[in-house]
Amino acid sequence: MNVLFLHQNFPGQFKHLAPALVAQGHQVVAMIMQKNASPQWQGVKLINYFPNRGSTPNIHPWLVDFETKTIRAESVFHQARKLKAQGFNPDVVIANPGWGESLFVKDVWPETKLGIYCEFFYHASGYDTTFDPEFANVDETEVCRIRWKNINHYLHFDIADGGLAPTQWQADSFPEPFRSKLTVVHDGIDTDILRPNADANLTFNNQITLNRSDEIITFVNRNLEPYRGYHSFMRSLPEILTNRPHAKVLIVGGNGVSYGAKPPGDRPWRDIFLDEVKPKLTPEQLSRLYFLGTIPYNYFINLLQISTVHVYLSYPFVLSWSLLESMACGCAIAASNTAPVREVITDGETGRLVDFFDYSAIATTICQLLEDKEERQRLGINARRLVQAKYDLQTICLPQQLQWLENLVSPQH
């Protein structure tokens, strides 16, 4: 079977599926948009595409997003025609449609099956955009912009033969009739690598080494921003650091923006909320607060393995891999009581749920967990068991992804 992946930052969500297809003997090609990329990755042939123009200056702001997607889709269209002329005809194209790349693949290969990775369907209310009144866009035209943002989705609904969504909540954000074409299978968590380790330790700043005997609160985002509750966490810290004089707080995340609006001015969200809580912290308390920036994956695993309490807060939005990864490592977790989180965290069973906006309640819950070792162990064991039972890469998710692909190419009637 010939398989083509479309993902500008390949492998992305397909980092396990693509090599598995190679191992099965299939010819696997990926179209990417990366300068200086190697010609292959784990047996996958990599082909670059590059847009031949940028966005139009002064275009209507609601159209900027879709024009960018159209430009990328046009570039992929031309590259696909070259592939076809060279004799490559995929039996299936698997795409993350978020950048529009797959909009025209059916115009090159009309008979090819198209499967798309469905992360999130945008809504003007009831989901992320109106969740946090502190940062909600009060512009009355915001509903129009969001409606236009879904044009890419609707065009894909017309051409896609099926879709894959990582969680039930994310799948349910999509409307019918396409919702019925979605299969819920998570990307998978490698529980052989992500596991508890009593001997784990982490050294940072070239001098500080911490291990399981230390009292450590961990907080991890790709970027430190409101969508992932960075502001709520920071506002809970004065109470936590006052009540737990030996606790150290390790914060991982970059200074950019992955989701939502950019901060006002030139300062990153990290500094804005750090400066907000600084007057409530003593110099000694500040000295127990560590910003680690972005760290290598093996350091991230060590961080989770030494964590006493891991904190995960999120808007009603795409569920982060890091939550399931922390569960696999047996962390005791304090998480926001938001819909996507409740799919994996049951309060009192696999973690503790807290009100996203109740900073004192967040602090109280974290302090209670820090105080109760037996409860932490119980929650951590339950959390890992859940991930092993429902989200394990090798035994659950990868086999289901491969079955989904097989059904896509050869539907069972």
C-alpha positions in Angstrom: 0.0 0.0 0.0 1.2 3.5 -0.8 0.6 6.0 2.0 1.0 9.8 1.9 1.1 11.9 5.1 0.5 15.7 4.9 1.7 17.6 7.9 3.9 20.7 7.6 5.7 19.8 10.9 5.7 16.0 10.3 5.7 13.7 12.1 3.5 15.6 14.6 0.6 13.3 15.7 1.8 10.6 13.3 5.2 9.9 14.9 4.1 6.4 15.8 1.7 5.5 13.0 4.0 6.4 10.1 7.0 4.2 11.3 4.5 1.4 12.1 3.3 1.4 8.5 6.9 1.3 7.2 7.5 -1.7 9.5 4.6 -3.4 7.9 6.2 -3.0 4.5 4.1 -0.2 3.1 5.7 2.6 1.0 5.3 5.7 3.1 5.8 9.3 1.9 5.4 12.5 3.9 5.0 16.0 2.5 6.4 18.6 4.8 7.3 22.3 5.0 10.7 22.3 6.7 13.9 23.8 5.5 17.0 21.6 5.6 15.0 18.5 6.2 16.7 15.1 5.6 15.4 13.1 2.7 13.9 10.4 5.0 12.8 9.8 8.6 12.5 6.3 10.0 11.9 4.9 6.6 9.5 7.6 5.5 10.5 9.5 2.4 10.2 13.2 3.0 9.3 15.7 0.3 9.3 19.4 0.9 6.8 21.9 -0.4 7.1 25.6 0.0 4.5 28.3 -0.7 5.4 30.6 -3.6 3.9 33.7 -2.1 2.8 35.3 1.2 -0.5 36.6 2.4 -1.9 39.6 0.6 -1.3 42.9 2.4 -4.4 44.6 3.8 -6.6 41.7 3.1 -9.8 41.5 5.2 -8.7 40.2 8.6 -11.3 37.4 8.6 -9.8 36.1 5.4 -6.1 36.1 6.4 -6.3 32.7 8.0 -8.1 31.0 5.1 -5.9 32.7 2.4 -2.8 31.3 4.2 -4.4 27.8 4.1 -5.2 28.3 0.4 -1.6 29.2 -0.4 -0.3 26.1 1.3 -2.9 23.9 -0.3 -1.9 25.3 -3.7 1.7 24.4 -3.1 0.8 20.9 -2.0 -1.4 20.6 -5.1 1.5 21.3 -7.4 3.9 19.0 -5.5 1.3 16.3 -5.6 1.0 16.6 -9.4 4.8 16.1 -9.6 4.5 13.0 -7.5 1.8 11.7 -9.7 3.8 12.4 -12.8 6.7 10.4 -11.2 4.3 7.4 -10.8 3.4 7.7 -7.1 -0.3 7.2 -6.5 -1.3 6.8 -2.8 -4.0 4.5 -1.7 -4.6 6.8 1.2 -3.6 10.3 2.3 -3.5 11.0 6.0 -3.5 14.7 6.8 -3.7 17.1 9.7 -6.0 19.5 7.8 -5.3 22.4 10.2 -3.0 24.3 7.8 -5.2 23.6 4.7 -2.6 21.4 3.0 -5.0 18.6 2.0 -7.7 20.8 0.4 -6.9 19.8 -3.1 -5.4 16.3 -2.9 -8.6 14.8 -4.2 -8.2 16.9 -7.3 -5.0 15.2 -8.0 -6.0 11.7 -6.9 -9.8 11.5 -7.0 -9.9 7.8 -6.1 -7.5 8.1 -3.2 -9.0 7.8 0.3 -8.5 10.8 2.6 -8.3 10.5 6.3 -8.0 13.6 8.4 -6.8 14.2 12.0 -9.6 16.1 13.8 -8.3 18.1 16.7 -11.0 20.7 17.3 -14.0 22.4 15.7 -14.3 26.1 16.5 -17.3 27.5 18.3 -18.3 31.1 19.0 -19.6 30.2 22.5 -19.7 27.3 25.0 -16.1 26.2 24.4 -12.8 28.1 24.7 -13.5 31.5 23.3 -16.0 32.6 26.0 -14.7 30.5 28.8 -12.4 33.0 30.5 -14.1 36.4 30.8 -10.8 38.1 31.7 -9.5 37.4 28.2 -12.7 36.9 26.1 -12.8 38.9 22.9 -15.7 41.3 23.4 -15.7 42.4 19.8 -19.2 41.8 18.4 -17.7 40.6 15.1 -15.7 37.8 16.8 -18.6 35.3 16.1 -18.1 36.1 12.4 -14.4 35.5 12.4 -14.9 32.2 14.1 -17.5 31.1 11.6 -15.1 32.0 8.8 -12.3 30.1 10.6 -14.4 26.8 10.1 -14.5 27.2 6.3 -11.4 25.0 6.1 -13.2 22.3 8.1 -16.3 22.4 6.0 -14.4 22.0 2.8 -12.6 19.0 4.2 -15.9 17.5 5.3 -16.8 17.4 1.6 -13.8 15.4 0.5 -12.6 13.4 3.6 -13.6 9.7 3.8 -13.0 9.6 7.5 -11.5 11.2 10.5 -9.5 10.4 13.6 -10.0 12.3 16.9 -7.8 11.8 19.9 -10.6 12.2 22.6 -14.4 11.8 22.7 -14.8 15.5 23.8 -12.8 16.7 20.8 -14.7 14.5 18.4 -18.0 15.8 19.8 -17.0 19.3 19.0 -17.5 18.5 15.3 -21.0 18.8 13.8 -23.0 16.2 12.0 -23.0 14.7 9.5 -19.2 14.6 9.6 -19.2 13.7 13.3 -20.4 10.2 12.3 -17.3 9.7 10.1 -15.0 10.2 13.1 -13.3 7.4 15.0 -12.0 8.2 18.5 -8.4 6.9 19.0 -5.8 8.7 21.0 -2.2 9.2 19.6 -1.0 6.9 22.3 1.2 7.0 25.4 4.3 4.9 25.6 3.9 3.6 29.1 7.1 1.6 28.9 9.1 4.9 28.8 6.6 7.0 30.8 6.5 5.2 34.0 7.2 5.8 37.7 10.9 5.7 38.7 11.7 5.9 42.4 15.4 6.6 41.6 14.7 9.5 39.2 16.5 12.8 39.7 16.8 16.1 37.8 19.7 18.5 37.7 19.2 22.0 36.4 21.0 25.3 36.4 24.1 23.1 36.6 24.0 22.9 40.4 20.5 22.1 41.7 19.6 18.4 41.9 16.2 17.2 43.0 14.7 13.8 43.5 11.7 12.0 44.9 12.6 13.0 48.5 12.0 16.7 47.7 8.6 18.4 47.7 8.1 19.4 44.1 5.2 21.0 42.3 5.4 20.7 38.5 3.5 22.7 35.9 4.1 22.1 32.2 2.9 24.0 29.1 4.2 24.2 25.6 4.0 28.0 26.1 3.0 29.7 29.4 -0.3 31.3 28.6 -3.9 31.7 29.8 -5.4 28.9 27.6 -3.4 26.4 29.8 -4.2 28.2 33.1 -0.8 29.7 33.7 -2.4 32.8 35.2 -4.6 30.7 37.6 -1.6 28.7 38.7 0.6 31.7 39.3 -2.2 33.4 41.4 -2.4 30.3 43.6 1.4 30.3 44.4 1.5 32.9 47.2 -0.8 30.7 49.3 1.0 27.5 48.4 4.5 28.8 49.1 3.4 30.3 52.4 1.7 27.1 53.6 4.4 24.8 52.3 7.8 26.3 53.3 9.8 23.5 51.7 8.0 23.2 48.4 9.8 23.9 45.1 7.9 24.9 42.0 9.2 23.8 38.6 7.6 25.5 35.6 8.2 24.3 32.1 7.2 26.2 29.0 8.2 28.7 26.4 7.4 32.5 26.2 5.5 32.3 22.9 1.8 31.8 22.3 0.4 28.4 21.1 -3.3 29.3 21.5 -5.4 32.4 22.1 -4.4 36.0 21.9 -0.9 37.5 22.2 -0.2 39.4 25.3 -0.5 43.2 25.2 2.8 45.0 24.7 6.1 43.4 24.3 6.3 41.3 27.5 5.4 37.6 27.4 2.5 36.2 29.5 5.1 34.6 31.7 6.5 37.9 32.9 3.1 39.6 33.1 1.7 37.1 35.7 5.0 36.7 37.5 5.2 40.4 38.0 1.5 40.4 39.2 2.2 37.9 42.1 5.7 39.1 43.0 4.5 41.7 45.5 2.8 38.8 47.4 6.0 36.7 47.6 9.0 37.1 49.8 12.5 36.8 48.4 12.8 33.4 50.0 9.5 32.2 48.3 10.7 33.6 45.0 13.9 31.6 45.3 11.8 28.4 45.3 10.2 29.2 42.0 12.1 27.9 39.0 11.3 28.6 35.3 13.0 25.9 33.2 11.9 27.2 29.8 11.6 24.4 27.2 13.5 21.2 28.1 14.5 18.0 26.2 12.0 15.1 26.4 14.1 12.9 28.6 14.4 15.8 31.1 10.6 16.2 30.9 10.1 12.5 31.8 12.5 12.9 34.8 10.6 16.0 35.8 7.3 14.0 36.0 9.0 11.1 37.8 10.2 13.4 40.6 7.0 15.4 40.8 5.2 15.3 44.1 2.1 17.1 42.7 1.6 17.8 39.0 -0.8 20.6 38.1 -2.7 20.7 34.8 -5.1 23.5 34.0 -6.9 24.1 30.7 -9.7 25.9 28.9 -12.3 23.7 27.3 -9.9 23.0 24.4 -7.6 20.3 23.0 -6.3 17.9 25.7 -2.5 18.1 26.1 -0.4 15.0 25.8 1.4 16.1 29.0 -1.7 15.3 31.1 -1.8 11.6 30.0 2.0 11.5 30.2 2.0 12.7 33.8 -0.7 10.1 34.6 1.5 7.4 33.0 4.3 8.4 35.3 2.1 7.9 38.3 1.8 11.6 39.2 -0.7 12.9 41.8 -2.5 15.4 39.7 -4.5 18.6 40.5 -6.4 19.4 37.3 -9.0 21.9 36.2 -12.6 20.8 36.3 -13.1 21.4 32.6 -14.9 19.1 30.1 -11.8 17.7 28.2 -10.0 17.1 31.5 -12.9 15.2 33.0 -12.6 12.6 30.2 -9.5 11.3 31.9 -9.5 12.7 35.5 -12.3 11.5 37.8 -12.2 13.5 41.0 -10.9 11.4 43.9 -10.1 8.5 41.6 -7.4 9.4 39.1 -6.7 12.9 40.4 -8.3 15.9 42.0 -10.4 18.4 40.1 -10.3 22.1 40.9 -12.2 25.2 39.7 -10.1 26.8 37.0 -10.8 30.3 38.5 -10.7 29.6 42.2 -7.0 30.3 43.0 -7.4 29.6 46.7 -9.1 26.2 46.0 -6.3 25.3 43.6 -3.8 26.1 46.4 -5.7 24.2 49.0 -6.0 21.1 46.8 -2.3 21.2 46.0 -1.4 21.6 49.7 -3.7 18.8 50.7 -2.0 16.4 48.2 1.5 17.5 49.3 0.5 16.6 52.9 -1.0 13.2 52.2 1.5 10.7 50.8 -0.9 7.8 50.8 -3.5 9.7 48.9 -0.9 10.7 46.3 0.2 7.1 45.8 -3.4 5.9 45.5 -4.3 8.6 42.9 -1.0 8.0 41.0 -1.5 4.2 40.8 -5.1 4.7 39.5 -4.0 7.3 37.0 -1.3 5.0 35.5 -3.8 2.1 35.4 -6.2 4.2 33.4 -3.6 5.2 30.9 -2.4 1.6 30.5 -6.0 0.4 30.0 -7.2 3.1 27.5 -4.3 5.0 26.1 -1.3 2.7 25.9 0.5 3.1 22.6 1.5 -0.4 21.8 -1.4 -2.4 23.1 -4.3 0.0 22.5 -3.9 3.1 20.4 -1.5 2.0 17.6 -3.4 -1.2 16.8 -6.6 0.9 16.7 -5.0 3.5 14.4 -3.9 0.8 12.0 -7.3 -0.8 12.1 -8.9 2.6 11.4 -6.5 3.0 8.4 -7.3 -0.4 7.1 -11.1 0.2 7.3 -10.6 3.6 5.6 -8.9 2.0 2.6 -11.1 -1.1 2.5 -14.4 -0.3 4.1 -16.3 -3.1 5.8 -19.9 -3.2 4.6 
